[in-house]
């Protein structure tokens, strides 16, 4: 259930996009907790590390390297997307769009990261896309205040 985003990843069309919809609410909940930035960073790392075996297991069960039904990787990327930007309605929409764009395009080194075996490859390319999305989100909000 976690690997498929509570079943959202089983959608017949756009499972990654639909699964990514869980990301901004997750980060909103995390950011609502009055915790130091270091704790938020550690939570993001923990989500990433927990995601490796989760994604690997679902991929094995479905019999493919990186099945579309696995959307935990997309969800787990959002703490990084919003690492330097608070979640608001505007930033949630922009962050979501930037992330999906970079997750689909897979700019260097995302496509290369995808080649790692198992859950690491499934998770890592989305983290790279999240770095790009985070930067573009921050820049967009600086220009579009």
NORGI-V645573 format. One record per run of one state. SS is the DSSP state (hx for helix, st for strand, lp for the rest). FROM is the first residue (numbers start at 0). TO is the last residue. Records with the same first field share a line. If there is no record, write none. Layout:
BEGIN
SS = FROM-TO, FROM-TO
END
This chain:
BEGIN
lp = 0-6, 10-13, 32-35, 62-70, 81-87, 105-108, 113-116, 143-144
hx = 7-9, 14-31, 36-61, 71-80, 88-104, 109-112, 117-142
END
